[in-house]
Amino acid sequence: MAYIIENAHVLRGEKRRDVCLLIEDNRISSSRASFKMYKHFRMDAGNFIMTPSHVLLDFNLPLTSTFEQRKAYYLENFIKKGCTTVLTCVHINRERQLSSEFKKIHSALLDCPLDYIIGVRIPTTLLTSNFIRKCKREKVPVIFVEVASVSELKNIPWGWIKEAMFPYNCPLVPIFQNQDKKLKRVWGEIMDSVNLPSLKEEVQESKPLDRHVMEKIGIFPKKSNLHDGGEVSYNFYLKDSETVNMVESELFMKHDSCLLITMHKGKIIRAGKQVSYHPGYGEYVEIKTPSFYQSPT
């Protein structure tokens, strides 16, 4: 069904824009100031703040738990918070594990209610050109690297790593095993000097991914996108004197009190306190080209 969302106060990060959205075939067909000449059904969103549905990182989904345990986990940690897409990963310690672990996690996520992206998490000892090429063949969109010491970083042949990455260029994201400032500084210096696709900082679990992180991994604009061509996945938060001046991260933290509606690919999965659970509605999100889209600076 085609319809128009009028008076939408769309918030993305710290920026808000007031637009009308034309929805056709569960996609945002167009956004503009108004659609006066259209005869479609209209929904007035003036009493809400609208955000894209969130994308969260979770390294340890309860994939081997019972159905009821998984259901409770997805509801409490994702759906009730307005998240419809999860970034997770397989933990790899040996190169030969990659293909088999990817098959296992795909099977385990068949009944997932959320859309999902799968990366890998490895120790620095596994960061070799051969492993990078295997990740490229599997279209792994992000590699989380457990970084424990400066000496580990200096022993890696970074030039070969960069060569092996091309042209897929999945980013390296650090997981610092301690809070040594020198370790973080050296990581950043190496990433800059070799010009590797990477992030300088860790990505926090259970918090909405920033847009620049999603762009680097290739999640945006496929997900968390309320622009022309984007899927119909969004949140409506109550608009009042308190929330009207909040940024997106603040709204997320207050989800229990002001999140009213969550839409996932055209299907309402939350309406007030009523939450729907649809096992298997989630889909694997294949990232064909990380960092393909970059916002203008």
Secondary structure, 3 states (H helix, E strand, C coil): CCEEEEEEEEEECCEEEEEEEEEECCEEEEEECCCCCCCCEEEECCCEEEEECEEEECCCCCCCCCHHHHHHHHHHHCHHHCEEEEEEEEECCCHHHHHHHHHHHHHHCCCCCCEEEEEEEEEHHHCCHHHHHHHHHCCCCCEEEEECCHHHHHCCCHHHHHHHHCCCCCCEEEEECCCCHHHHHHHHHHHHHHCCCECCCCCCCCCCCCHHHHHHHCCCCCCCCCCCCCECCEEEEECCCCHHHCCHHHHHHCHHHHEEEEEECCEEEEECCEECCCCCCCCECCCCCCCCCCCCC
